[in-house]
Amino acid sequence: MNGEKPSLNVQEHIDRIDRELATIHHLRQHDLQTQRSMRLAPWQVMIAGMVAGAAFFAAGAAFVKLIGDP
């Protein structure tokens, strides 16, 4: 070590901080997209349930019509 102080490369530190900030920004955007998806998930399930119910009702009505009319 010879009693020398370690060199302080300010530009390297600035570049490292910029990379870290870019990573944080990217992760925050991903987090916001995940939150939006989670907010819409219950609505997607409800709509899918209603569509499935309508499909079963239509299939039942078609079956009754097919079997019921001689």
mmCIF file of the N, C-alpha and C atoms, coordinates in Angstrom:
data_MODEL
# 
_entry.id   MODEL 
# 
loop_
_atom_site.group_PDB 
_atom_site.id 
_atom_site.type_symbol 
_atom_site.label_atom_id 
_atom_site.label_alt_id 
_atom_site.label_comp_id 
_atom_site.label_asym_id 
_atom_site.label_entity_id 
_atom_site.label_seq_id 
_atom_site.pdbx_PDB_ins_code 
_atom_site.Cartn_x 
_atom_site.Cartn_y 
_atom_site.Cartn_z 
_atom_site.occupancy 
_atom_site.B_iso_or_equiv 
_atom_site.pdbx_formal_charge 
_atom_site.auth_seq_id 
_atom_site.auth_comp_id 
_atom_site.auth_asym_id 
_atom_site.auth_atom_id 
_atom_site.pdbx_PDB_model_num 
ATOM 1   N N  . MET A 1 1  ? 0.828   -1.186  0.000   1.00 0.00 ? 1  MET A N  1 
ATOM 2   C CA . MET A 1 1  ? 0.000   0.000   0.000   1.00 0.00 ? 1  MET A CA 1 
ATOM 3   C C  . MET A 1 1  ? 0.873   1.250   0.000   1.00 0.00 ? 1  MET A C  1 
ATOM 4   N N  . ASN A 1 2  ? 2.007   1.209   0.625   1.00 0.00 ? 2  ASN A N  1 
ATOM 5   C CA . ASN A 1 2  ? 2.969   2.302   0.634   1.00 0.00 ? 2  ASN A CA 1 
ATOM 6   C C  . ASN A 1 2  ? 2.397   3.616   1.141   1.00 0.00 ? 2  ASN A C  1 
ATOM 7   N N  . GLY A 1 3  ? 1.320   3.558   1.920   1.00 0.00 ? 3  GLY A N  1 
ATOM 8   C CA . GLY A 1 3  ? 0.763   4.778   2.470   1.00 0.00 ? 3  GLY A CA 1 
ATOM 9   C C  . GLY A 1 3  ? 0.038   5.652   1.464   1.00 0.00 ? 3  GLY A C  1 
ATOM 10  N N  . GLU A 1 4  ? -0.201  5.150   0.264   1.00 0.00 ? 4  GLU A N  1 
ATOM 11  C CA . GLU A 1 4  ? -0.899  5.956   -0.753  1.00 0.00 ? 4  GLU A CA 1 
ATOM 12  C C  . GLU A 1 4  ? -2.406  5.834   -0.571  1.00 0.00 ? 4  GLU A C  1 
ATOM 13  N N  . LYS A 1 5  ? -3.095  6.885   -0.833  1.00 0.00 ? 5  LYS A N  1 
ATOM 14  C CA . LYS A 1 5  ? -4.553  6.853   -0.786  1.00 0.00 ? 5  LYS A CA 1 
ATOM 15  C C  . LYS A 1 5  ? -5.076  6.199   -2.061  1.00 0.00 ? 5  LYS A C  1 
ATOM 16  N N  . PRO A 1 6  ? -6.150  5.440   -1.957  1.00 0.00 ? 6  PRO A N  1 
ATOM 17  C CA . PRO A 1 6  ? -6.720  4.869   -3.184  1.00 0.00 ? 6  PRO A CA 1 
ATOM 18  C C  . PRO A 1 6  ? -7.230  5.982   -4.091  1.00 0.00 ? 6  PRO A C  1 
ATOM 19  N N  . SER A 1 7  ? -7.036  5.794   -5.384  1.00 0.00 ? 7  SER A N  1 
ATOM 20  C CA . SER A 1 7  ? -7.464  6.838   -6.319  1.00 0.00 ? 7  SER A CA 1 
ATOM 21  C C  . SER A 1 7  ? -8.988  6.867   -6.389  1.00 0.00 ? 7  SER A C  1 
ATOM 22  N N  . LEU A 1 8  ? -9.532  8.020   -6.484  1.00 0.00 ? 8  LEU A N  1 
ATOM 23  C CA . LEU A 1 8  ? -10.971 8.219   -6.542  1.00 0.00 ? 8  LEU A CA 1 
ATOM 24  C C  . LEU A 1 8  ? -11.320 8.648   -7.956  1.00 0.00 ? 8  LEU A C  1 
ATOM 25  N N  . ASN A 1 9  ? -11.882 7.726   -8.695  1.00 0.00 ? 9  ASN A N  1 
ATOM 26  C CA . ASN A 1 9  ? -12.282 8.040   -10.059 1.00 0.00 ? 9  ASN A CA 1 
ATOM 27  C C  . ASN A 1 9  ? -13.749 8.449   -10.023 1.00 0.00 ? 9  ASN A C  1 
ATOM 28  N N  . VAL A 1 10 ? -13.982 9.721   -10.042 1.00 0.00 ? 10 VAL A N  1 
ATOM 29  C CA . VAL A 1 10 ? -15.327 10.268  -9.908  1.00 0.00 ? 10 VAL A CA 1 
ATOM 30  C C  . VAL A 1 10 ? -16.219 9.835   -11.068 1.00 0.00 ? 10 VAL A C  1 
ATOM 31  N N  . GLN A 1 11 ? -15.670 9.796   -12.272 1.00 0.00 ? 11 GLN A N  1 
ATOM 32  C CA . GLN A 1 11 ? -16.480 9.434   -13.430 1.00 0.00 ? 11 GLN A CA 1 
ATOM 33  C C  . GLN A 1 11 ? -16.972 7.984   -13.330 1.00 0.00 ? 11 GLN A C  1 
ATOM 34  N N  . GLU A 1 12 ? -16.151 7.086   -12.808 1.00 0.00 ? 12 GLU A N  1 
ATOM 35  C CA . GLU A 1 12 ? -16.587 5.698   -12.627 1.00 0.00 ? 12 GLU A CA 1 
ATOM 36  C C  . GLU A 1 12 ? -17.728 5.619   -11.627 1.00 0.00 ? 12 GLU A C  1 
ATOM 37  N N  . HIS A 1 13 ? -17.637 6.387   -10.560 1.00 0.00 ? 13 HIS A N  1 
ATOM 38  C CA . HIS A 1 13 ? -18.711 6.406   -9.564  1.00 0.00 ? 13 HIS A CA 1 
ATOM 39  C C  . HIS A 1 13 ? -19.995 6.979   -10.154 1.00 0.00 ? 13 HIS A C  1 
ATOM 40  N N  . ILE A 1 14 ? -19.883 8.028   -10.937 1.00 0.00 ? 14 ILE A N  1 
ATOM 41  C CA . ILE A 1 14 ? -21.061 8.627   -11.573 1.00 0.00 ? 14 ILE A CA 1 
ATOM 42  C C  . ILE A 1 14 ? -21.694 7.631   -12.537 1.00 0.00 ? 14 ILE A C  1 
ATOM 43  N N  . ASP A 1 15 ? -20.870 6.932   -13.317 1.00 0.00 ? 15 ASP A N  1 
ATOM 44  C CA . ASP A 1 15 ? -21.402 5.938   -14.251 1.00 0.00 ? 15 ASP A CA 1 
ATOM 45  C C  . ASP A 1 15 ? -22.103 4.800   -13.509 1.00 0.00 ? 15 ASP A C  1 
ATOM 46  N N  . ARG A 1 16 ? -21.497 4.349   -12.403 1.00 0.00 ? 16 ARG A N  1 
ATOM 47  C CA . ARG A 1 16 ? -22.109 3.271   -11.621 1.00 0.00 ? 16 ARG A CA 1 
ATOM 48  C C  . ARG A 1 16 ? -23.445 3.714   -11.039 1.00 0.00 ? 16 ARG A C  1 
ATOM 49  N N  . ILE A 1 17 ? -23.520 4.929   -10.545 1.00 0.00 ? 17 ILE A N  1 
ATOM 50  C CA . ILE A 1 17 ? -24.765 5.467   -9.985  1.00 0.00 ? 17 ILE A CA 1 
ATOM 51  C C  . ILE A 1 17 ? -25.820 5.591   -11.079 1.00 0.00 ? 17 ILE A C  1 
ATOM 52  N N  . ASP A 1 18 ? -25.419 6.048   -12.273 1.00 0.00 ? 18 ASP A N  1 
ATOM 53  C CA . ASP A 1 18 ? -26.371 6.145   -13.388 1.00 0.00 ? 18 ASP A CA 1 
ATOM 54  C C  . ASP A 1 18 ? -26.923 4.775   -13.761 1.00 0.00 ? 18 ASP A C  1 
ATOM 55  N N  . ARG A 1 19 ? -26.055 3.752   -13.774 1.00 0.00 ? 19 ARG A N  1 
ATOM 56  C CA . ARG A 1 19 ? -26.520 2.391   -14.089 1.00 0.00 ? 19 ARG A CA 1 
ATOM 57  C C  . ARG A 1 19 ? -27.493 1.897   -13.031 1.00 0.00 ? 19 ARG A C  1 
ATOM 58  N N  . GLU A 1 20 ? -27.176 2.167   -11.770 1.00 0.00 ? 20 GLU A N  1 
ATOM 59  C CA . GLU A 1 20 ? -28.065 1.751   -10.685 1.00 0.00 ? 20 GLU A CA 1 
ATOM 60  C C  . GLU A 1 20 ? -29.420 2.456   -10.780 1.00 0.00 ? 20 GLU A C  1 
ATOM 61  N N  . LEU A 1 21 ? -29.402 3.748   -11.089 1.00 0.00 ? 21 LEU A N  1 
ATOM 62  C CA . LEU A 1 21 ? -30.663 4.486   -11.236 1.00 0.00 ? 21 LEU A CA 1 
ATOM 63  C C  . LEU A 1 21 ? -31.489 3.957   -12.406 1.00 0.00 ? 21 LEU A C  1 
ATOM 64  N N  . ALA A 1 22 ? -30.819 3.598   -13.501 1.00 0.00 ? 22 ALA A N  1 
ATOM 65  C CA . ALA A 1 22 ? -31.528 3.032   -14.649 1.00 0.00 ? 22 ALA A CA 1 
ATOM 66  C C  . ALA A 1 22 ? -32.151 1.693   -14.280 1.00 0.00 ? 22 ALA A C  1 
ATOM 67  N N  . THR A 1 23 ? -31.435 0.894   -13.512 1.00 0.00 ? 23 THR A N  1 
ATOM 68  C CA . THR A 1 23 ? -31.969 -0.395  -13.068 1.00 0.00 ? 23 THR A CA 1 
ATOM 69  C C  . THR A 1 23 ? -33.180 -0.186  -12.160 1.00 0.00 ? 23 THR A C  1 
ATOM 70  N N  . ILE A 1 24 ? -33.083 0.751   -11.250 1.00 0.00 ? 24 ILE A N  1 
ATOM 71  C CA . ILE A 1 24 ? -34.200 1.045   -10.346 1.00 0.00 ? 24 ILE A CA 1 
ATOM 72  C C  . ILE A 1 24 ? -35.408 1.518   -11.142 1.00 0.00 ? 24 ILE A C  1 
ATOM 73  N N  . HIS A 1 25 ? -35.193 2.374   -12.129 1.00 0.00 ? 25 HIS A N  1 
ATOM 74  C CA . HIS A 1 25 ? -36.292 2.873   -12.955 1.00 0.00 ? 25 HIS A CA 1 
ATOM 75  C C  . HIS A 1 25 ? -36.952 1.715   -13.705 1.00 0.00 ? 25 HIS A C  1 
ATOM 76  N N  . HIS A 1 26 ? -36.133 0.820   -14.266 1.00 0.00 ? 26 HIS A N  1 
ATOM 77  C CA . HIS A 1 26 ? -36.669 -0.328  -15.000 1.00 0.00 ? 26 HIS A CA 1 
ATOM 78  C C  . HIS A 1 26 ? -37.502 -1.221  -14.068 1.00 0.00 ? 26 HIS A C  1 
ATOM 79  N N  . LEU A 1 27 ? -36.985 -1.492  -12.867 1.00 0.00 ? 27 LEU A N  1 
ATOM 80  C CA . LEU A 1 27 ? -37.717 -2.342  -11.922 1.00 0.00 ? 27 LEU A CA 1 
ATOM 81  C C  . LEU A 1 27 ? -39.011 -1.675  -11.465 1.00 0.00 ? 27 LEU A C  1 
ATOM 82  N N  . ARG A 1 28 ? -38.991 -0.366  -11.314 1.00 0.00 ? 28 ARG A N  1 
ATOM 83  C CA . ARG A 1 28 ? -40.205 0.357   -10.900 1.00 0.00 ? 28 ARG A CA 1 
ATOM 84  C C  . ARG A 1 28 ? -41.269 0.282   -11.986 1.00 0.00 ? 28 ARG A C  1 
ATOM 85  N N  . GLN A 1 29 ? -40.863 0.399   -13.260 1.00 0.00 ? 29 GLN A N  1 
ATOM 86  C CA . GLN A 1 29 ? -41.821 0.291   -14.363 1.00 0.00 ? 29 GLN A CA 1 
ATOM 87  C C  . GLN A 1 29 ? -42.424 -1.104  -14.393 1.00 0.00 ? 29 GLN A C  1 
ATOM 88  N N  . HIS A 1 30 ? -41.598 -2.113  -14.193 1.00 0.00 ? 30 HIS A N  1 
ATOM 89  C CA . HIS A 1 30 ? -42.088 -3.493  -14.170 1.00 0.00 ? 30 HIS A CA 1 
ATOM 90  C C  . HIS A 1 30 ? -43.069 -3.682  -13.018 1.00 0.00 ? 30 HIS A C  1 
ATOM 91  N N  . ASP A 1 31 ? -42.766 -3.094  -11.864 1.00 0.00 ? 31 ASP A N  1 
ATOM 92  C CA . ASP A 1 31 ? -43.638 -3.188  -10.703 1.00 0.00 ? 31 ASP A CA 1 
ATOM 93  C C  . ASP A 1 31 ? -44.986 -2.526  -10.977 1.00 0.00 ? 31 ASP A C  1 
ATOM 94  N N  . LEU A 1 32 ? -44.977 -1.382  -11.636 1.00 0.00 ? 32 LEU A N  1 
ATOM 95  C CA . LEU A 1 32 ? -46.238 -0.701  -11.958 1.00 0.00 ? 32 LEU A CA 1 
ATOM 96  C C  . LEU A 1 32 ? -47.082 -1.534  -12.917 1.00 0.00 ? 32 LEU A C  1 
ATOM 97  N N  . GLN A 1 33 ? -46.444 -2.162  -13.898 1.00 0.00 ? 33 GLN A N  1 
ATOM 98  C CA . GLN A 1 33 ? -47.180 -3.016  -14.834 1.00 0.00 ? 33 GLN A CA 1 
ATOM 99  C C  . GLN A 1 33 ? -47.794 -4.207  -14.109 1.00 0.00 ? 33 GLN A C  1 
ATOM 100 N N  . THR A 1 34 ? -47.064 -4.778  -13.163 1.00 0.00 ? 34 THR A N  1 
ATOM 101 C CA . THR A 1 34 ? -47.581 -5.906  -12.386 1.00 0.00 ? 34 THR A CA 1 
ATOM 102 C C  . THR A 1 34 ? -48.771 -5.467  -11.545 1.00 0.00 ? 34 THR A C  1 
ATOM 103 N N  . GLN A 1 35 ? -48.687 -4.285  -10.945 1.00 0.00 ? 35 GLN A N  1 
ATOM 104 C CA . GLN A 1 35 ? -49.796 -3.781  -10.140 1.00 0.00 ? 35 GLN A CA 1 
ATOM 105 C C  . GLN A 1 35 ? -51.036 -3.578  -10.999 1.00 0.00 ? 35 GLN A C  1 
ATOM 106 N N  . ARG A 1 36 ? -50.877 -3.050  -12.209 1.00 0.00 ? 36 ARG A N  1 
ATOM 107 C CA . ARG A 1 36 ? -52.025 -2.855  -13.107 1.00 0.00 ? 36 ARG A CA 1 
ATOM 108 C C  . ARG A 1 36 ? -52.657 -4.194  -13.470 1.00 0.00 ? 36 ARG A C  1 
ATOM 109 N N  . SER A 1 37 ? -51.814 -5.177  -13.752 1.00 0.00 ? 37 SER A N  1 
ATOM 110 C CA . SER A 1 37 ? -52.325 -6.504  -14.106 1.00 0.00 ? 37 SER A CA 1 
ATOM 111 C C  . SER A 1 37 ? -53.093 -7.119  -12.945 1.00 0.00 ? 37 SER A C  1 
ATOM 112 N N  . MET A 1 38 ? -52.568 -6.942  -11.739 1.00 0.00 ? 38 MET A N  1 
ATOM 113 C CA . MET A 1 38 ? -53.234 -7.503  -10.567 1.00 0.00 ? 38 MET A CA 1 
ATOM 114 C C  . MET A 1 38 ? -54.561 -6.801  -10.299 1.00 0.00 ? 38 MET A C  1 
ATOM 115 N N  . ARG A 1 39 ? -54.643 -5.527  -10.609 1.00 0.00 ? 39 ARG A N  1 
ATOM 116 C CA . ARG A 1 39 ? -55.883 -4.793  -10.412 1.00 0.00 ? 39 ARG A CA 1 
ATOM 117 C C  . ARG A 1 39 ? -56.968 -5.266  -11.376 1.00 0.00 ? 39 ARG A C  1 
ATOM 118 N N  . LEU A 1 40 ? -56.575 -5.665  -12.581 1.00 0.00 ? 40 LEU A N  1 
ATOM 119 C CA . LEU A 1 40 ? -57.547 -6.097  -13.579 1.00 0.00 ? 40 LEU A CA 1 
ATOM 120 C C  . LEU A 1 40 ? -57.898 -7.574  -13.466 1.00 0.00 ? 40 LEU A C  1 
ATOM 121 N N  . ALA A 1 41 ? -57.123 -8.355  -12.746 1.00 0.00 ? 41 ALA A N  1 
ATOM 122 C CA . ALA A 1 41 ? -57.333 -9.803  -12.674 1.00 0.00 ? 41 ALA A CA 1 
ATOM 123 C C  . ALA A 1 41 ? -58.737 -10.187 -12.191 1.00 0.00 ? 41 ALA A C  1 
ATOM 124 N N  . PRO A 1 42 ? -59.286 -9.595  -11.125 1.00 0.00 ? 42 PRO A N  1 
ATOM 125 C CA . PRO A 1 42 ? -60.634 -9.995  -10.700 1.00 0.00 ? 42 PRO A CA 1 
ATOM 126 C C  . PRO A 1 42 ? -61.698 -9.732  -11.774 1.00 0.00 ? 42 PRO A C  1 
ATOM 127 N N  . TRP A 1 43 ? -61.560 -8.640  -12.496 1.00 0.00 ? 43 TRP A N  1 
ATOM 128 C CA . TRP A 1 43 ? -62.519 -8.350  -13.554 1.00 0.00 ? 43 TRP A CA 1 
ATOM 129 C C  . TRP A 1 43 ? -62.427 -9.383  -14.671 1.00 0.00 ? 43 TRP A C  1 
ATOM 130 N N  . GLN A 1 44 ? -61.231 -9.804  -15.000 1.00 0.00 ? 44 GLN A N  1 
ATOM 131 C CA . GLN A 1 44 ? -61.055 -10.807 -16.044 1.00 0.00 ? 44 GLN A CA 1 
ATOM 132 C C  . GLN A 1 44 ? -61.713 -12.118 -15.640 1.00 0.00 ? 44 GLN A C  1 
ATOM 133 N N  . VAL A 1 45 ? -61.585 -12.502 -14.375 1.00 0.00 ? 45 VAL A N  1 
ATOM 134 C CA . VAL A 1 45 ? -62.202 -13.738 -13.895 1.00 0.00 ? 45 VAL A CA 1 
ATOM 135 C C  . VAL A 1 45 ? -63.724 -13.626 -13.935 1.00 0.00 ? 45 VAL A C  1 
ATOM 136 N N  . MET A 1 46 ? -64.255 -12.486 -13.520 1.00 0.00 ? 46 MET A N  1 
ATOM 137 C CA . MET A 1 46 ? -65.712 -12.315 -13.524 1.00 0.00 ? 46 MET A CA 1 
ATOM 138 C C  . MET A 1 46 ? -66.266 -12.349 -14.942 1.00 0.00 ? 46 MET A C  1 
ATOM 139 N N  . ILE A 1 47 ? -65.613 -11.677 -15.852 1.00 0.00 ? 47 ILE A N  1 
ATOM 140 C CA . ILE A 1 47 ? -66.090 -11.650 -17.239 1.00 0.00 ? 47 ILE A CA 1 
ATOM 141 C C  . ILE A 1 47 ? -65.992 -13.042 -17.851 1.00 0.00 ? 47 ILE A C  1 
ATOM 142 N N  . ALA A 1 48 ? -64.910 -13.755 -17.579 1.00 0.00 ? 48 ALA A N  1 
ATOM 143 C CA . ALA A 1 48 ? -64.764 -15.121 -18.094 1.00 0.00 ? 48 ALA A CA 1 
ATOM 144 C C  . ALA A 1 48 ? -65.858 -16.019 -17.527 1.00 0.00 ? 48 ALA A C  1 
ATOM 145 N N  . GLY A 1 49 ? -66.204 -15.836 -16.273 1.00 0.00 ? 49 GLY A N  1 
ATOM 146 C CA . GLY A 1 49 ? -67.288 -16.617 -15.659 1.00 0.00 ? 49 GLY A CA 1 
ATOM 147 C C  . GLY A 1 49 ? -68.630 -16.328 -16.302 1.00 0.00 ? 49 GLY A C  1 
ATOM 148 N N  . MET A 1 50 ? -68.898 -15.060 -16.585 1.00 0.00 ? 50 MET A N  1 
ATOM 149 C CA . MET A 1 50 ? -70.168 -14.712 -17.218 1.00 0.00 ? 50 MET A CA 1 
ATOM 150 C C  . MET A 1 50 ? -70.247 -15.274 -18.635 1.00 0.00 ? 50 MET A C  1 
ATOM 151 N N  . VAL A 1 51 ? -69.146 -15.212 -19.364 1.00 0.00 ? 51 VAL A N  1 
ATOM 152 C CA . VAL A 1 51 ? -69.116 -15.760 -20.720 1.00 0.00 ? 51 VAL A CA 1 
ATOM 153 C C  . VAL A 1 51 ? -69.319 -17.267 -20.684 1.00 0.00 ? 51 VAL A C  1 
ATOM 154 N N  . ALA A 1 52 ? -68.658 -17.940 -19.743 1.00 0.00 ? 52 ALA A N  1 
ATOM 155 C CA . ALA A 1 52 ? -68.824 -19.389 -19.621 1.00 0.00 ? 52 ALA A CA 1 
ATOM 156 C C  . ALA A 1 52 ? -70.264 -19.733 -19.251 1.00 0.00 ? 52 ALA A C  1 
ATOM 157 N N  . GLY A 1 53 ? -70.869 -18.959 -18.361 1.00 0.00 ? 53 GLY A N  1 
ATOM 158 C CA . GLY A 1 53 ? -72.272 -19.190 -17.988 1.00 0.00 ? 53 GLY A CA 1 
ATOM 159 C C  . GLY A 1 53 ? -73.195 -19.008 -19.175 1.00 0.00 ? 53 GLY A C  1 
ATOM 160 N N  . ALA A 1 54 ? -72.946 -17.986 -19.962 1.00 0.00 ? 54 ALA A N  1 
ATOM 161 C CA . ALA A 1 54 ? -73.775 -17.756 -21.153 1.00 0.00 ? 54 ALA A CA 1 
ATOM 162 C C  . ALA A 1 54 ? -73.613 -18.893 -22.155 1.00 0.00 ? 54 ALA A C  1 
ATOM 163 N N  . ALA A 1 55 ? -72.392 -19.392 -22.294 1.00 0.00 ? 55 ALA A N  1 
ATOM 164 C CA . ALA A 1 55 ? -72.153 -20.499 -23.224 1.00 0.00 ? 55 ALA A CA 1 
ATOM 165 C C  . ALA A 1 55 ? -72.876 -21.751 -22.752 1.00 0.00 ? 55 ALA A C  1 
ATOM 166 N N  . PHE A 1 56 ? -72.824 -22.053 -21.449 1.00 0.00 ? 56 PHE A N  1 
ATOM 167 C CA . PHE A 1 56 ? -73.544 -23.219 -20.931 1.00 0.00 ? 56 PHE A CA 1 
ATOM 168 C C  . PHE A 1 56 ? -75.053 -23.050 -21.090 1.00 0.00 ? 56 PHE A C  1 
ATOM 169 N N  . PHE A 1 57 ? -75.552 -21.839 -20.853 1.00 0.00 ? 57 PHE A N  1 
ATOM 170 C CA . PHE A 1 57 ? -76.990 -21.589 -21.021 1.00 0.00 ? 57 PHE A CA 1 
ATOM 171 C C  . PHE A 1 57 ? -77.398 -21.800 -22.472 1.00 0.00 ? 57 PHE A C  1 
ATOM 172 N N  . ALA A 1 58 ? -76.627 -21.301 -23.412 1.00 0.00 ? 58 ALA A N  1 
ATOM 173 C CA . ALA A 1 58 ? -76.934 -21.471 -24.833 1.00 0.00 ? 58 ALA A CA 1 
ATOM 174 C C  . ALA A 1 58 ? -76.865 -22.938 -25.233 1.00 0.00 ? 58 ALA A C  1 
ATOM 175 N N  . ALA A 1 59 ? -75.858 -23.644 -24.715 1.00 0.00 ? 59 ALA A N  1 
ATOM 176 C CA . ALA A 1 59 ? -75.751 -25.073 -25.030 1.00 0.00 ? 59 ALA A CA 1 
ATOM 177 C C  . ALA A 1 59 ? -76.936 -25.834 -24.457 1.00 0.00 ? 59 ALA A C  1 
ATOM 178 N N  . GLY A 1 60 ? -77.338 -25.485 -23.252 1.00 0.00 ? 60 GLY A N  1 
ATOM 179 C CA . GLY A 1 60 ? -78.510 -26.138 -22.648 1.00 0.00 ? 60 GLY A CA 1 
ATOM 180 C C  . GLY A 1 60 ? -79.777 -25.846 -23.429 1.00 0.00 ? 60 GLY A C  1 
ATOM 181 N N  . ALA A 1 61 ? -79.951 -24.600 -23.851 1.00 0.00 ? 61 ALA A N  1 
ATOM 182 C CA . ALA A 1 61 ? -81.145 -24.239 -24.626 1.00 0.00 ? 61 ALA A CA 1 
ATOM 183 C C  . ALA A 1 61 ? -81.154 -24.971 -25.957 1.00 0.00 ? 61 ALA A C  1 
ATOM 184 N N  . ALA A 1 62 ? -80.024 -25.096 -26.602 1.00 0.00 ? 62 ALA A N  1 
ATOM 185 C CA . ALA A 1 62 ? -79.954 -25.819 -27.872 1.00 0.00 ? 62 ALA A CA 1 
ATOM 186 C C  . ALA A 1 62 ? -80.248 -27.297 -27.652 1.00 0.00 ? 62 ALA A C  1 
ATOM 187 N N  . PHE A 1 63 ? -79.752 -27.867 -26.571 1.00 0.00 ? 63 PHE A N  1 
ATOM 188 C CA . PHE A 1 63 ? -80.014 -29.277 -26.282 1.00 0.00 ? 63 PHE A CA 1 
ATOM 189 C C  . PHE A 1 63 ? -81.485 -29.508 -26.012 1.00 0.00 ? 63 PHE A C  1 
ATOM 190 N N  . VAL A 1 64 ? -82.126 -28.625 -25.236 1.00 0.00 ? 64 VAL A N  1 
ATOM 191 C CA . VAL A 1 64 ? -83.553 -28.762 -24.943 1.00 0.00 ? 64 VAL A CA 1 
ATOM 192 C C  . VAL A 1 64 ? -84.362 -28.626 -26.228 1.00 0.00 ? 64 VAL A C  1 
ATOM 193 N N  . LYS A 1 65 ? -83.971 -27.695 -27.061 1.00 0.00 ? 65 LYS A N  1 
ATOM 194 C CA . LYS A 1 65 ? -84.690 -27.505 -28.329 1.00 0.00 ? 65 LYS A CA 1 
ATOM 195 C C  . LYS A 1 65 ? -84.518 -28.744 -29.218 1.00 0.00 ? 65 LYS A C  1 
ATOM 196 N N  . LEU A 1 66 ? -83.337 -29.295 -29.238 1.00 0.00 ? 66 LEU A N  1 
ATOM 197 C CA . LEU A 1 66 ? -83.073 -30.484 -30.055 1.00 0.00 ? 66 LEU A CA 1 
ATOM 198 C C  . LEU A 1 66 ? -83.849 -31.686 -29.533 1.00 0.00 ? 66 LEU A C  1 
ATOM 199 N N  . ILE A 1 67 ? -83.859 -31.895 -28.228 1.00 0.00 ? 67 ILE A N  1 
ATOM 200 C CA . ILE A 1 67 ? -84.535 -33.045 -27.644 1.00 0.00 ? 67 ILE A CA 1 
ATOM 201 C C  . ILE A 1 67 ? -86.032 -32.792 -27.500 1.00 0.00 ? 67 ILE A C  1 
ATOM 202 N N  . GLY A 1 68 ? -86.425 -31.593 -27.199 1.00 0.00 ? 68 GLY A N  1 
ATOM 203 C CA . GLY A 1 68 ? -87.831 -31.279 -26.880 1.00 0.00 ? 68 GLY A CA 1 
ATOM 204 C C  . GLY A 1 68 ? -88.777 -31.293 -28.075 1.00 0.00 ? 68 GLY A C  1 
ATOM 205 N N  . ASP A 1 69 ? -88.360 -30.874 -29.238 1.00 0.00 ? 69 ASP A N  1 
ATOM 206 C CA . ASP A 1 69 ? -89.263 -30.818 -30.400 1.00 0.00 ? 69 ASP A CA 1 
ATOM 207 C C  . ASP A 1 69 ? -89.214 -32.127 -31.163 1.00 0.00 ? 69 ASP A C  1 
ATOM 208 N N  . PRO A 1 70 ? -90.392 -32.804 -31.315 1.00 0.00 ? 70 PRO A N  1 
ATOM 209 C CA . PRO A 1 70 ? -90.426 -34.041 -32.098 1.00 0.00 ? 70 PRO A CA 1 
ATOM 210 C C  . PRO A 1 70 ? -90.474 -33.781 -33.587 1.00 0.00 ? 70 PRO A C  1 
# 
